[in-house]
Amino acid sequence: MPLDPDEFYEHAIGAADDERRLPLSRMTGWDISPFEQDGLRVAPLRPPVLPEPPRQDEDPSDCTACRRRDEGLWLDDHWRLNRISGVGVPLVLMLYPREHYDLTDLPDARAAEMGVLTTHVARHMEALPGISRAHVYRIGDGGAHLHVWFFARPEGQSQLYGSWLVVWDDLLPEYPADVADADAATVADALVASYGGSR
């Protein structure tokens, strides 16, 4: 039987110091970490808050993503793709279902489409000059309307490998918007050609 929220907290606190600070993660010692371990410390672990507060856009009648269902860099009958601005890596795109679904209530037909679309978007991002990998993330704690992130890792930047990429993205200066717009348009055009839909 899994630990309940209080048991999980007590288990974690057992490894913490007197200020409820856990030791630094092993990842901070990796050579791709954006942080040096000297002077770095973990924030105190707070006790669980139950019930959890609602996420943004829980109510479909007041959902930001639903209101924008007809907006996007690329659209088809069930999906839309947008470029996220103000990022540090070369390109960040987000895929949404046009109807109000979260991952766990996505109908099987939409889930199958999402798998194929994810492959196409990642493939077209990786075909851009200077892009080595497309990282794909679904987190879901902030918004209730399903949204899948696509981050383009710049070629040769081995320090931006893996799960640290999203942290590096937040640390890097904003990537030139005109270049990102052009790359996003290239991905959208390739998606129309390989999958369908429209711009």
MDTraj code that builds the backbone (N, CA, C; nanometers):
import mdtraj as md
import numpy as np

residues = "MET PRO LEU ASP PRO ASP GLU PHE TYR GLU HIS ALA ILE GLY ALA ALA ASP ASP GLU ARG ARG LEU PRO LEU SER ARG MET THR GLY TRP ASP ILE SER PRO PHE GLU GLN ASP GLY LEU ARG VAL ALA PRO LEU ARG PRO PRO VAL LEU PRO GLU PRO PRO ARG GLN ASP GLU ASP PRO SER ASP CYS THR ALA CYS ARG ARG ARG ASP GLU GLY LEU TRP LEU ASP ASP HIS TRP ARG LEU ASN ARG ILE SER GLY VAL GLY VAL PRO LEU VAL LEU MET LEU TYR PRO ARG GLU HIS TYR ASP LEU THR ASP LEU PRO ASP ALA ARG ALA ALA GLU MET GLY VAL LEU THR THR HIS VAL ALA ARG HIS MET GLU ALA LEU PRO GLY ILE SER ARG ALA HIS VAL TYR ARG ILE GLY ASP GLY GLY ALA HIS LEU HIS VAL TRP PHE PHE ALA ARG PRO GLU GLY GLN SER GLN LEU TYR GLY SER TRP LEU VAL VAL TRP ASP ASP LEU LEU PRO GLU TYR PRO ALA ASP VAL ALA ASP ALA ASP ALA ALA THR VAL ALA ASP ALA LEU VAL ALA SER TYR GLY GLY SER ARG".split()
xyz = np.array([
    [0.0840, -0.1176, 0.0000],
    [0.0000, 0.0000, 0.0000],
    [0.0891, 0.1247, 0.0000],
    [0.0613, 0.2220, -0.0876],
    [0.1451, 0.3419, -0.0938],
    [0.1338, 0.4249, 0.0346],
    [0.2364, 0.5045, 0.0596],
    [0.2348, 0.5943, 0.1753],
    [0.1296, 0.7026, 0.1545],
    [0.0558, 0.7376, 0.2596],
    [-0.0375, 0.8499, 0.2473],
    [0.0435, 0.9800, 0.2534],
    [-0.0177, 1.0967, 0.2260],
    [0.0597, 1.2206, 0.2207],
    [0.1403, 1.2504, 0.3473],
    [0.0833, 1.2274, 0.4640],
    [0.1574, 1.2528, 0.5888],
    [0.2715, 1.1538, 0.6070],
    [0.2474, 1.0271, 0.5738],
    [0.3542, 0.9265, 0.5831],
    [0.4677, 0.9586, 0.4865],
    [0.4326, 1.0026, 0.3649],
    [0.5357, 1.0404, 0.2681],
    [0.6214, 1.1540, 0.3228],
    [0.5548, 1.2555, 0.3796],
    [0.6260, 1.3710, 0.4356],
    [0.7181, 1.3277, 0.5492],
    [0.6675, 1.2464, 0.6419],
    [0.7494, 1.2000, 0.7547],
    [0.8678, 1.1174, 0.7061],
    [0.8462, 1.0350, 0.6039],
    [0.9548, 0.9556, 0.5458],
    [1.0632, 1.0482, 0.4891],
    [1.0220, 1.1520, 0.4147],
    [1.1180, 1.2453, 0.3546],
    [1.1916, 1.3251, 0.4612],
    [1.1198, 1.3726, 0.5627],
    [1.1795, 1.4522, 0.6695],
    [1.2833, 1.3710, 0.7473],
    [1.2674, 1.2398, 0.7471],
    [1.3655, 1.1536, 0.8133],
    [1.5050, 1.1672, 0.7550],
    [1.5150, 1.2122, 0.6310],
    [1.6460, 1.2308, 0.5661],
    [1.6922, 1.3762, 0.5707],
    [1.6114, 1.4645, 0.6324],
    [1.6401, 1.6084, 0.6321],
    [1.7142, 1.6500, 0.7591],
    [1.7667, 1.7725, 0.7556],
    [1.8331, 1.8279, 0.8736],
    [1.7294, 1.8929, 0.9664],
    [1.7764, 1.9629, 1.0686],
    [1.6856, 2.0234, 1.1673],
    [1.5979, 2.1328, 1.1076],
    [1.6370, 2.1899, 0.9926],
    [1.5569, 2.2943, 0.9268],
    [1.4670, 2.2372, 0.8182],
    [1.4531, 2.1038, 0.8148],
    [1.3733, 2.0323, 0.7146],
    [1.4336, 2.0429, 0.5746],
    [1.5652, 2.0623, 0.5663],
    [1.6338, 2.0717, 0.4370],
    [1.6943, 1.9349, 0.4019],
    [1.6543, 1.8832, 0.2872],
    [1.7102, 1.7576, 0.2378],
    [1.8503, 1.7833, 0.1828],
    [1.9330, 1.6798, 0.1718],
    [2.0644, 1.6990, 0.1109],
    [2.0496, 1.7368, -0.0369],
    [2.1539, 1.7984, -0.0924],
    [2.1521, 1.8307, -0.2359],
    [2.1336, 1.7029, -0.3164],
    [2.0650, 1.7160, -0.4296],
    [2.0423, 1.5991, -0.5148],
    [2.1716, 1.5573, -0.5834],
    [2.1758, 1.4311, -0.6216],
    [2.2907, 1.3812, -0.6979],
    [2.3058, 1.4599, -0.8279],
    [2.1914, 1.5048, -0.8830],
    [2.1952, 1.5762, -1.0108],
    [2.2751, 1.7056, -1.0026],
    [2.2830, 1.7682, -0.8847],
    [2.3593, 1.8928, -0.8743],
    [2.5088, 1.8674, -0.8884],
    [2.5509, 1.7439, -0.8757],
    [2.6911, 1.7084, -0.8953],
    [2.7248, 1.6711, -1.0385],
    [2.6236, 1.6589, -1.1232],
    [2.6492, 1.6265, -1.2634],
    [2.7167, 1.7444, -1.3325],
    [2.7982, 1.7168, -1.4320],
    [2.8660, 1.8262, -1.5022],
    [2.7720, 1.9082, -1.5900],
    [2.6472, 1.8665, -1.6052],
    [2.5501, 1.9455, -1.6810],
    [2.4632, 2.0320, -1.5906],
    [2.4852, 2.0241, -1.4593],
    [2.4067, 2.1059, -1.3659],
    [2.4363, 2.2536, -1.3892],
    [2.3343, 2.3378, -1.3907],
    [2.3582, 2.4806, -1.4065],
    [2.4062, 2.5470, -1.2773],
    [2.4148, 2.4708, -1.1697],
    [2.4513, 2.5266, -1.0403],
    [2.5763, 2.4593, -0.9857],
    [2.6594, 2.5372, -0.9174],
    [2.7724, 2.4822, -0.8444],
    [2.7240, 2.4454, -0.7058],
    [2.7703, 2.3342, -0.6540],
    [2.7209, 2.2865, -0.5247],
    [2.7606, 2.3778, -0.4092],
    [2.8754, 2.4444, -0.4184],
    [2.9184, 2.5359, -0.3116],
    [2.8162, 2.6474, -0.2929],
    [2.7604, 2.6597, -0.1753],
    [2.6642, 2.7650, -0.1455],
    [2.5207, 2.7320, -0.1833],
    [2.5003, 2.6243, -0.2559],
    [2.3653, 2.5844, -0.2958],
    [2.3020, 2.5070, -0.1809],
    [2.1765, 2.5324, -0.1529],
    [2.1078, 2.4549, -0.0500],
    [1.9627, 2.4326, -0.0906],
    [1.9060, 2.3304, -0.0343],
    [1.7691, 2.2899, -0.0648],
    [1.6730, 2.3694, 0.0240],
    [1.5623, 2.4142, -0.0338],
    [1.4588, 2.4827, 0.0437],
    [1.3981, 2.3844, 0.1443],
    [1.3517, 2.4341, 0.2587],
    [1.2862, 2.3435, 0.3541],
    [1.1649, 2.2755, 0.2905],
    [1.1488, 2.1482, 0.3204],
    [1.0341, 2.0722, 0.2691],
    [0.9115, 2.1061, 0.3524],
    [0.8084, 2.1557, 0.2864],
    [0.6850, 2.1944, 0.3563],
    [0.5940, 2.0731, 0.3713],
    [0.5112, 2.0730, 0.4775],
    [0.4159, 1.9629, 0.4941],
    [0.3121, 1.9632, 0.3826],
    [0.2431, 1.8512, 0.3616],
    [0.1427, 1.8447, 0.2560],
    [0.0259, 1.9397, 0.2831],
    [-0.0354, 1.9888, 0.1757],
    [-0.1551, 2.0725, 0.1835],
    [-0.2682, 1.9944, 0.1184],
    [-0.3682, 1.9601, 0.1997],
    [-0.4808, 1.8808, 0.1514],
    [-0.6116, 1.9478, 0.1916],
    [-0.7086, 1.9517, 0.1066],
    [-0.6990, 1.9089, -0.0324],
    [-0.6091, 2.0040, -0.1111],
    [-0.5553, 1.9515, -0.2216],
    [-0.4709, 2.0343, -0.3056],
    [-0.5541, 2.1466, -0.3660],
    [-0.4934, 2.2635, -0.3855],
    [-0.5670, 2.3725, -0.4502],
    [-0.5977, 2.3360, -0.5960],
    [-0.7069, 2.3880, -0.6499],
    [-0.7395, 2.3563, -0.7899],
    [-0.6341, 2.4127, -0.8847],
    [-0.6164, 2.3445, -0.9953],
    [-0.5256, 2.3925, -1.0998],
    [-0.5962, 2.4991, -1.1827],
    [-0.5193, 2.5726, -1.2574],
    [-0.5770, 2.6680, -1.3524],
    [-0.6580, 2.5904, -1.4560],
    [-0.7694, 2.6476, -1.4966],
    [-0.8525, 2.5947, -1.6052],
    [-0.9198, 2.4607, -1.5743],
    [-0.9504, 2.4351, -1.4474],
    [-1.0247, 2.3134, -1.4122],
    [-1.1656, 2.3160, -1.4731],
    [-1.2274, 2.4340, -1.4739],
    [-1.3643, 2.4492, -1.5232],
    [-1.3616, 2.4785, -1.6731],
    [-1.4107, 2.3872, -1.7573],
    [-1.4084, 2.4098, -1.9024],
    [-1.4794, 2.5375, -1.9451],
    [-1.5786, 2.5820, -1.8688],
    [-1.6521, 2.7025, -1.9087],
    [-1.5693, 2.8294, -1.8883],
    [-1.4592, 2.8196, -1.8133],
    [-1.3731, 2.9347, -1.7877],
    [-1.2274, 2.9030, -1.8202],
    [-1.2053, 2.8143, -1.9156],
    [-1.0712, 2.7647, -1.9485],
    [-1.0061, 2.8531, -2.0548],
    [-0.8880, 2.9034, -2.0236],
    [-0.8129, 2.9873, -2.1175],
    [-0.7809, 2.9110, -2.2456],
    [-0.7364, 2.7868, -2.2321],
    [-0.7018, 2.7066, -2.3493],
    [-0.8238, 2.6816, -2.4379],
    [-0.9398, 2.6602, -2.3758],
    [-1.0623, 2.6389, -2.4539],
    [-1.1027, 2.7661, -2.5284],
    [-1.0863, 2.8809, -2.4650],
    [-1.1199, 3.0077, -2.5314],
    [-1.0301, 3.0325, -2.6519],
    [-0.9125, 2.9745, -2.6509],
    [-0.8170, 2.9938, -2.7616],
    [-0.8138, 2.8732, -2.8560],
    [-0.9166, 2.7935, -2.8523],
    [-0.9183, 2.6679, -2.9282],
    [-0.9005, 2.6854, -3.0783],
    [-0.9316, 2.8055, -3.1306],
    [-0.9183, 2.8303, -3.2743],
    [-0.7927, 2.9093, -3.3085],
    [-0.7050, 2.9290, -3.2122],
    [-0.5800, 3.0015, -3.2341],
    [-0.4639, 2.9044, -3.2340],
    [-0.3679, 2.9295, -3.3194],
    [-0.2485, 2.8458, -3.3163],
    [-0.1620, 2.8646, -3.4383],
    [-0.0412, 2.8204, -3.4214],
    [0.0571, 2.8163, -3.5290],
    [0.0162, 2.7097, -3.6309],
    [-0.0448, 2.6031, -3.5804],
    [-0.0921, 2.4905, -3.6614],
    [-0.2192, 2.4381, -3.5953],
    [-0.3163, 2.3964, -3.6774],
    [-0.4434, 2.3430, -3.6266],
    [-0.4914, 2.2271, -3.7133],
    [-0.5603, 2.1329, -3.6490],
    [-0.6448, 2.0399, -3.7237],
    [-0.7765, 2.0304, -3.6468],
    [-0.8603, 1.9333, -3.6780],
    [-0.9918, 1.9263, -3.6137],
    [-0.9843, 1.9056, -3.4625],
    [-0.8770, 1.8411, -3.4140],
    [-0.8701, 1.8031, -3.2731],
    [-0.7553, 1.8645, -3.1947],
    [-0.6567, 1.9214, -3.2615],
    [-0.5329, 1.9653, -3.1964],
    [-0.4911, 2.1028, -3.2453],
    [-0.4124, 2.1707, -3.1613],
    [-0.3502, 2.2968, -3.2016],
    [-0.2103, 2.3037, -3.1421],
    [-0.1229, 2.3734, -3.2131],
    [0.0174, 2.3874, -3.1734],
    [0.0499, 2.5356, -3.1673],
    [0.1146, 2.5788, -3.0595],
    [0.1548, 2.7181, -3.0414],
    [0.3038, 2.7270, -3.0138],
    [0.3608, 2.8447, -3.0449],
    [0.4982, 2.8742, -3.0029],
    [0.4905, 2.9495, -2.8713],
    [0.5761, 2.9119, -2.7781],
    [0.5857, 2.9800, -2.6486],
    [0.6960, 3.0852, -2.6618],
    [0.6636, 3.2080, -2.6270],
    [0.7609, 3.3168, -2.6408],
    [0.8354, 3.3401, -2.5097],
    [0.9418, 3.4193, -2.5184],
    [1.0172, 3.4583, -2.4001],
    [1.1039, 3.3489, -2.3415],
    [1.1477, 3.2543, -2.4229],
    [1.2280, 3.1416, -2.3747],
    [1.3749, 3.1607, -2.4126],
    [1.4622, 3.0827, -2.3494],
    [1.6049, 3.0937, -2.3747],
    [1.6592, 2.9943, -2.4753],
    [1.5931, 2.8800, -2.4915],
    [1.6377, 2.7822, -2.5910],
    [1.5802, 2.8225, -2.7269],
    [1.6306, 2.7638, -2.8358],
    [1.5893, 2.8096, -2.9687],
    [1.4394, 2.8031, -2.9987],
    [1.3686, 2.7047, -2.9461],
    [1.2277, 2.6919, -2.9801],
    [1.1561, 2.6112, -2.8731],
    [1.0405, 2.6615, -2.8287],
    [0.9522, 2.5870, -2.7396],
    [0.8127, 2.5928, -2.8008],
    [0.7549, 2.4746, -2.8235],
    [0.6196, 2.4632, -2.8779],
    [0.5316, 2.3921, -2.7757],
    [0.4003, 2.4135, -2.7864],
    [0.3068, 2.3467, -2.6971],
    [0.1890, 2.2940, -2.7780],
    [0.1573, 2.1675, -2.7559],
    [0.0467, 2.0995, -2.8223],
    [-0.0688, 2.0861, -2.7248],
    [-0.1907, 2.1255, -2.7696],
    [-0.3114, 2.1182, -2.6886],
    [-0.4204, 2.0447, -2.7667],
    [-0.5062, 1.9680, -2.6970],
    [-0.6295, 1.9262, -2.7635],
    [-0.7222, 2.0470, -2.7725],
    [-0.8004, 2.0559, -2.8784],
    [-0.8904, 2.1709, -2.8919],
    [-1.0098, 2.1594, -2.7977],
    [-1.0479, 2.0379, -2.7613],
    [-1.1536, 2.0168, -2.6622],
    [-1.0889, 2.0054, -2.5241],
    [-1.1691, 2.0216, -2.4204],
    [-1.1172, 2.0233, -2.2836],
    [-1.0946, 1.8811, -2.2321],
    [-0.9697, 1.8376, -2.2362],
    [-0.9292, 1.7078, -2.1832],
    [-0.8005, 1.7258, -2.1038],
    [-0.7823, 1.6412, -2.0040],
    [-0.6531, 1.6228, -1.9419],
    [-0.6003, 1.4882, -1.9930],
    [-0.4782, 1.4552, -1.9627],
    [-0.4185, 1.3330, -2.0170],
    [-0.4989, 1.2082, -1.9807],
    [-0.5422, 1.1985, -1.8566],
    [-0.6067, 1.0752, -1.8116],
    [-0.7511, 1.0607, -1.8580],
    [-0.8128, 1.1680, -1.9109],
    [-0.9478, 1.1512, -1.9644],
    [-0.9521, 1.1693, -2.1163],
    [-0.8362, 1.1696, -2.1789],
    [-0.8268, 1.1792, -2.3244],
    [-0.8831, 1.0503, -2.3865],
    [-0.9801, 1.0606, -2.4776],
    [-1.0315, 0.9398, -2.5429],
    [-0.9191, 0.8669, -2.6194],
    [-0.9345, 0.7383, -2.6337],
    [-0.8297, 0.6583, -2.6970],
    [-0.7928, 0.7091, -2.8364],
    [-0.8906, 0.7517, -2.9137],
    [-0.8612, 0.8010, -3.0494],
    [-0.7740, 0.9262, -3.0435],
    [-0.8034, 1.0165, -2.9491],
    [-0.7221, 1.1382, -2.9345],
    [-0.5834, 1.1023, -2.8817],
    [-0.5766, 1.0052, -2.7911],
    [-0.4481, 0.9630, -2.7361],
    [-0.3587, 0.9053, -2.8464],
    [-0.4183, 0.8271, -2.9352],
    [-0.3415, 0.7718, -3.0476],
    [-0.2919, 0.8840, -3.1381],
    [-0.3786, 0.9817, -3.1652],
    [-0.3362, 1.0970, -3.2468],
    [-0.2223, 1.1722, -3.1785],
    [-0.2326, 1.1898, -3.0472],
    [-0.1288, 1.2623, -2.9748],
    [0.0072, 1.1933, -2.9889],
    [0.0070, 1.0620, -2.9833],
    [0.1325, 0.9888, -3.0002],
    [0.1955, 1.0131, -3.1363],
    [0.1135, 1.0054, -3.2399],
    [0.1643, 1.0278, -3.3759],
    [0.2075, 1.1735, -3.3926],
    [0.1254, 1.2672, -3.3454],
    [0.1592, 1.4095, -3.3553],
    [0.2884, 1.4426, -3.2812],
    [0.3047, 1.3868, -3.1631],
    [0.4261, 1.4102, -3.0852],
    [0.5497, 1.3688, -3.1643],
    [0.5416, 1.2540, -3.2288],
    [0.6535, 1.2065, -3.3104],
    [0.6804, 1.3012, -3.4264],
    [0.5759, 1.3459, -3.4943],
    [0.5939, 1.4375, -3.6077],
    [0.6534, 1.5712, -3.5635],
    [0.5993, 1.6292, -3.4554],
    [0.6506, 1.7587, -3.4087],
    [0.7976, 1.7451, -3.3693],
    [0.8310, 1.6425, -3.2926],
    [0.9700, 1.6227, -3.2502],
    [1.0608, 1.6007, -3.3710],
    [1.0157, 1.5226, -3.4660],
    [1.0947, 1.4955, -3.5865],
    [1.1239, 1.6251, -3.6625],
    [1.0216, 1.7100, -3.6771],
    [1.0403, 1.8346, -3.7523],
    [1.1262, 1.9354, -3.6749],
    [1.1167, 1.9353, -3.5431],
    [1.2040, 2.0221, -3.4641],
    [1.3491, 1.9782, -3.4775],
    [1.3724, 1.8484, -3.4713],
    [1.5096, 1.7979, -3.4819],
    [1.5676, 1.8153, -3.6216],
    [1.4829, 1.8391, -3.7215],
    [1.5311, 1.8637, -3.8579],
    [1.5772, 2.0087, -3.8773],
    [1.5471, 2.0961, -3.7816],
    [1.5905, 2.2358, -3.7938],
    [1.7422, 2.2450, -3.7817],
    [1.8051, 2.3336, -3.8591],
    [1.9500, 2.3518, -3.8452],
    [1.9847, 2.3972, -3.7032],
    [2.0895, 2.3387, -3.6480],
    [2.1371, 2.3790, -3.5170],
    [2.0621, 2.3183, -3.3996],
    [1.9667, 2.2280, -3.4272],
    [1.8911, 2.1626, -3.3199],
    [1.9330, 2.0160, -3.3147],
    [1.9668, 1.9700, -3.1953],
    [2.0108, 1.8324, -3.1798],
    [1.8991, 1.7399, -3.1314],
    [1.8210, 1.7863, -3.0353],
    [1.7152, 1.7031, -2.9789],
    [1.5901, 1.7856, -2.9534],
    [1.4758, 1.7173, -2.9548],
    [1.3492, 1.7759, -2.9097],
    [1.3102, 1.7019, -2.7826],
    [1.3064, 1.7737, -2.6719],
    [1.2626, 1.7159, -2.5448],
    [1.1114, 1.7352, -2.5338],
    [1.0418, 1.6345, -2.4854],
    [0.8958, 1.6380, -2.4760],
    [0.8566, 1.6166, -2.3301],
    [0.7698, 1.7064, -2.2781],
    [0.7299, 1.7007, -2.1381],
    [0.5786, 1.7162, -2.1248],
    [0.5204, 1.6398, -2.0365],
    [0.3837, 1.6640, -1.9888],
    [0.3952, 1.6632, -1.8377],
    [0.3609, 1.7750, -1.7745],
    [0.3732, 1.7837, -1.6299],
    [0.2338, 1.7864, -1.5680],
    [0.1534, 1.8868, -1.5962],
    [0.0130, 1.8855, -1.5590],
    [-0.0243, 1.9374, -1.4220],
    [0.0715, 1.9885, -1.3424],
    [0.0353, 2.0415, -1.2112],
    [-0.0161, 2.1845, -1.2188],
    [0.0177, 2.2581, -1.3230],
    [-0.0231, 2.3978, -1.3315],
    [-0.1578, 2.4188, -1.3985],
    [-0.1855, 2.3441, -1.5031],
    [-0.3082, 2.3628, -1.5793],
    [-0.3808, 2.2321, -1.6023],
    [-0.5135, 2.2368, -1.5952],
    [-0.5956, 2.1166, -1.6094],
    [-0.6198, 2.0787, -1.7546],
    [-0.6074, 2.1749, -1.8476],
    [-0.6242, 2.1449, -1.9898],
    [-0.4904, 2.0876, -2.0382],
    [-0.4941, 1.9673, -2.0931],
    [-0.3716, 1.8992, -2.1373],
    [-0.2865, 1.9904, -2.2243],
    [-0.1582, 1.9953, -2.1943],
    [-0.0625, 2.0699, -2.2752],
    [0.0701, 1.9941, -2.2714],
    [0.1260, 1.9709, -2.3880],
    [0.2509, 1.8962, -2.4018],
    [0.3581, 1.9923, -2.4520],
    [0.4681, 2.0008, -2.3784],
    [0.5793, 2.0911, -2.4101],
    [0.6805, 2.0229, -2.5019],
    [0.7336, 2.0995, -2.5969],
    [0.8420, 2.0548, -2.6846],
    [0.9544, 2.1587, -2.6744],
    [1.0695, 2.1193, -2.6238],
    [1.1857, 2.2079, -2.6096],
    [1.2934, 2.1641, -2.7087],
    [1.3445, 2.2568, -2.7878],
    [1.4520, 2.2280, -2.8821],
    [1.5859, 2.2493, -2.8130],
    [1.6678, 2.1439, -2.8051],
    [1.8014, 2.1582, -2.7466],
    [1.8997, 2.1963, -2.8560],
    [1.9727, 2.3075, -2.8355],
    [2.0668, 2.3494, -2.9380],
    [2.1832, 2.2507, -2.9530],
    [2.2217, 2.2292, -3.0755],
    [2.3305, 2.1380, -3.1086],
    [2.4604, 2.1826, -3.0419],
    [2.5338, 2.0855, -2.9902],
    [2.6644, 2.1126, -2.9320],
    [2.6611, 2.1595, -2.7880],
    [2.5457, 2.1911, -2.7356],
    [2.5343, 2.2395, -2.5975],
    [2.5104, 2.1205, -2.5043],
    [2.6163, 2.0429, -2.4809],
    [2.6015, 1.9211, -2.4015],
    [2.5671, 1.9509, -2.2564],
    [2.5932, 2.0719, -2.2087],
    [2.5564, 2.1080, -2.0728],
    [2.4045, 2.1192, -2.0579],
    [2.3336, 2.1302, -2.1686],
    [2.1879, 2.1424, -2.1658],
    [2.1185, 2.0067, -2.1830],
    [2.1928, 1.8981, -2.1671],
    [2.1355, 1.7644, -2.1793],
    [2.0288, 1.7393, -2.0733],
    [1.9374, 1.6516, -2.1072],
    [1.8479, 1.5900, -2.0114],
    [1.7537, 1.6834, -1.9386],
    [1.7199, 1.6422, -1.8173],
    [1.6166, 1.7107, -1.7409],
    [1.6566, 1.8509, -1.6957],
    [1.7845, 1.8857, -1.7043],
    [1.8262, 2.0219, -1.6691],
    [1.7902, 2.1221, -1.7785],
    [1.7511, 2.0772, -1.8966],
    [1.7241, 2.1696, -2.0076],
    [1.6222, 2.2764, -1.9702],
    [1.5141, 2.2392, -1.9020],
    [1.4120, 2.3383, -1.8691],
    [1.4633, 2.4409, -1.7683],
    [1.5571, 2.4025, -1.6829],
    [1.6168, 2.4984, -1.5896],
    [1.7093, 2.5924, -1.6661],
    [1.7928, 2.5356, -1.7540],
    [1.8802, 2.6199, -1.8369],
    [1.7967, 2.7169, -1.9206],
    [1.6848, 2.6704, -1.9738],
    [1.5980, 2.7575, -2.0533],
    [1.5585, 2.8819, -1.9748],
    [1.5304, 2.8643, -1.8472],
    [1.4898, 2.9758, -1.7628],
    [1.6069, 3.0687, -1.7297],
    [1.7295, 3.0184, -1.7354],
    [1.8484, 3.0973, -1.7023],
    [1.9046, 3.1720, -1.8228],
    [1.8887, 3.1159, -1.9421],
    [1.9464, 3.1746, -2.0632],
    [1.8746, 3.3038, -2.1010],
    [1.9450, 3.3958, -2.1682],
    [1.8768, 3.5162, -2.2178],
    [1.7753, 3.4769, -2.3248],
    [1.6768, 3.5631, -2.3451],
    [1.5714, 3.5336, -2.4416],
    [1.6295, 3.5148, -2.5811],
    [1.5891, 3.4058, -2.6444],
    [1.6326, 3.3729, -2.7804],
    [1.5671, 3.4720, -2.8768],
    [1.6345, 3.5102, -2.9853],
    [1.5745, 3.6065, -3.0798],
    [1.4389, 3.5593, -3.1335],
    [1.3361, 3.6396, -3.1101],
    [1.1990, 3.6026, -3.1454],
    [1.1817, 3.5827, -3.2950],
    [1.2476, 3.6633, -3.3771],
    [1.2300, 3.6495, -3.5222],
    [1.2842, 3.5157, -3.5718],
    [1.3935, 3.4687, -3.5127],
    [1.4500, 3.3385, -3.5510],
    [1.3557, 3.2268, -3.5052],
    [1.3063, 3.2371, -3.3814],
    [1.2136, 3.1356, -3.3293],
    [1.0838, 3.1325, -3.4103],
    [1.0340, 3.2504, -3.4508],
    [0.9125, 3.2555, -3.5334],
    [0.9332, 3.1831, -3.6658],
    [1.0482, 3.2081, -3.7285],
    [1.0782, 3.1432, -3.8571],
    [1.0905, 2.9918, -3.8396],
    [1.1576, 2.9483, -3.7331],
    [1.1726, 2.8040, -3.7083],
    [1.0373, 2.7399, -3.6774],
    [0.9534, 2.8094, -3.6004],
    [0.8200, 2.7569, -3.5697],
    [0.7375, 2.7425, -3.6970],
    [0.7481, 2.8396, -3.7868],
    [0.6755, 2.8323, -3.9144],
    [0.7245, 2.7138, -3.9971],
    [0.8550, 2.6880, -3.9951],
    [0.9118, 2.5734, -4.0674],
    [0.8548, 2.4428, -4.0127],
    [0.8479, 2.4322, -3.8798],
    [0.7915, 2.3114, -3.8181],
    [0.6441, 2.2974, -3.8554],
    [0.5683, 2.4061, -3.8495],
    [0.4250, 2.4014, -3.8822],
    [0.4031, 2.3614, -4.0282],
    [0.4817, 2.4168, -4.1197],
    [0.4701, 2.3802, -4.2612],
    [0.5014, 2.2324, -4.2819],
    [0.6050, 2.1838, -4.2145],
    [0.6417, 2.0423, -4.2261],
    [0.5326, 1.9534, -4.1679],
    [0.4674, 2.0003, -4.0608],
    [0.3579, 1.9249, -3.9995],
    [0.2376, 1.9162, -4.0928],
    [0.2062, 2.0260, -4.1611],
    [0.0982, 2.0243, -4.2600],
    [0.1296, 1.9209, -4.3683],
    [0.2548, 1.9178, -4.4148],
    [0.2937, 1.8265, -4.5214],
    [0.2953, 1.6804, -4.4738],
    [0.3385, 1.6555, -4.3507],
    [0.3539, 1.5166, -4.3054],
    [0.2310, 1.4592, -4.2362],
    [0.1494, 1.5468, -4.1752],
    [0.0374, 1.4989, -4.0940],
    [-0.0968, 1.5518, -4.1421],
    [-0.0975, 1.6729, -4.1969],
    [-0.2228, 1.7374, -4.2364],
    [-0.2466, 1.8604, -4.1505],
    [-0.3709, 1.9050, -4.1465],
    [-0.4039, 2.0244, -4.0732],
    [-0.3718, 2.1490, -4.1549],
    [-0.3704, 2.2642, -4.0903],
    [-0.3462, 2.3888, -4.1624],
    [-0.2756, 2.4879, -4.0721],
    [-0.2252, 2.5938, -4.1353],
    [-0.1583, 2.7037, -4.0624],
    [-0.2515, 2.8197, -4.0492],
])
top = md.Topology()
chain = top.add_chain()
for i, resn in enumerate(residues, 1):
    res = top.add_residue(resn, chain, resSeq=i)
    for name in ("N", "CA", "C"):
        top.add_atom(name, md.element.get_by_symbol(name[0]), res)
traj = md.Trajectory(xyz[None], top)
